[in-house]
Amino acid sequence: MDPLGLLRQYFGYDTFRSPQEAVIRRLLAGQHALVIMPTGAGKSLCYQIPALASLHGPLKTTGKPPLTLVLSPLIALMKDQVDTLKSRNIPATFINSSLSRGERQRRYAAVASGEYLLLYVTPERFRKPEFLDAIARRQIDLLAVDEAHCISEWGHDFRPDYTRLHEFRTLIGQPTTIALTATATPDVQRDIVRQLGLEADEVQTFHAGIDRPNLRLSVEEVWGDEEKCRQIDAISQRYAVCSETAGSEAVGSEAVGSGSGIVYFTLIRTLERFSELLRIRQIPHVCYHGDLERNQRRRIQNRFMSGESPLVLATPAFGMGIDKSNIRFVIHAEIPGSMEAWYQEIGRAGRDGDPADCVLLYEESDLLTQMEFLRWSNPDAEFYQRVDDLLRHNREQIEAFGLEWMREKLHARQKHDHRLETVLGMLERYGVIELSWEPLRLSCLSELAPELKDPERLAAKLRRDQQKLLALVQFIRYDGDKKEYLRNYFGLTD
């Protein structure tokens, strides 16, 4: 069956969006592709249709059943994507750390026996021998690397295991490969191809542009919390998401108002301060951030998705599992850390194609917060070494007294210093430690990675992040067309 027939049969669409069909035909010809498309433009169809084509085609000479392997760093998205495929009778599954050991083993066995056509995993799964054993029994026809900017240290969400993609491709027989992202500067694009172990002339880049005409981009310079609250109130009222009935249990749908909105904050303590200010103003809303218990976060997300709570105040983690068509506005109440992060977050607005507002509320003093955030996100080599020493010599105390004990040892009463969380995350990503939180248990698996002991390398990373923040400040102060600035930043000039 040809790609258009598969599109109609499984997804109910009569035509492809540009450049979906060209990408699909290239992959079906066994050639590699790098795809850059705005959020919500249909990147996943570019590998799902070829996967279905392999299901309807003859077995390769290996005689093994075909499998499309999808690498993604976003555990929060996997279940939603797989559930959507299953609802269309497409055999798909995911394997990640959210599953019990027993369930992972069951899915490994099912993968090995040929039960699934698409398998979603994080790149860290390649560290697991049982995973490698399962996929060795399959013919990997296609490797899809989602959120491909994570490959690059020049990208805005670097994942160390993505730098092993060349090794992974070799392990699974050098399959046809597609890398997909919504944001990649020219430097990042070149690094993606290099990290895949491919030459530039082996990979065709399909760039659908970054301009979404229905998104209205604006920057409002403000002074103080009260003015920010007035802006949030005014924008919310424009779309009627703050009416007295919009948040009531009786509504339970989006009959009141014309959509939903997200207000992003960098820090939890700032979010909570604004929540209180909005509560005083009697503006109904819910809050979503990492300090909430997992089930509570899930309930809040479900209320937002159903329209029961149309306005959410959130940290950037909110949105990774969101595929909601009628988000009418995204407000940044604090300046984000980079153009890439800002563009990724506003991409959640207006997926239904109707007009949506993307408003950045700029207060110059917020730059100090973001600069401090960059410091937390970029610990120096000496701090990495201190944490590593603490983990190796004080395991019993850490498991007994938790992170607060570690913070006290590392930076005394500076409770808002988040360098420890950054270091633990990076040690886990590099495979130095294995960590579980409930209850807190840890084990040291290897020596501190050389990359985390190199002061020059870590200093260069901090400088790059500072340059990204500077580019965003220049965007804010740019007097011309904001979308023109975006095109220039992402290398889309004519």
Beta strands, then each sheet from edge to edge (+ up, - down):
strand 1: 32-36
strand 2: 66-71
strand 3: 92-95
strand 4: 118-121
strand 5: 139-145
strand 6: 176-181
strand 7: 203-207
strand 8: 215-221
strand 9: 260-264
strand 10: 286-288
strand 11: 311-314
strand 12: 327-332
strand 13: 356-362
strand 14: 433-437
strand 15: 440-444
sheet 1: 3+ 4+ 2+ 5+ 6+ 1+ 7+
sheet 2: 8+ 13+ 12+ 9+ 11+ 10+
sheet 3: 14+ 15-
end
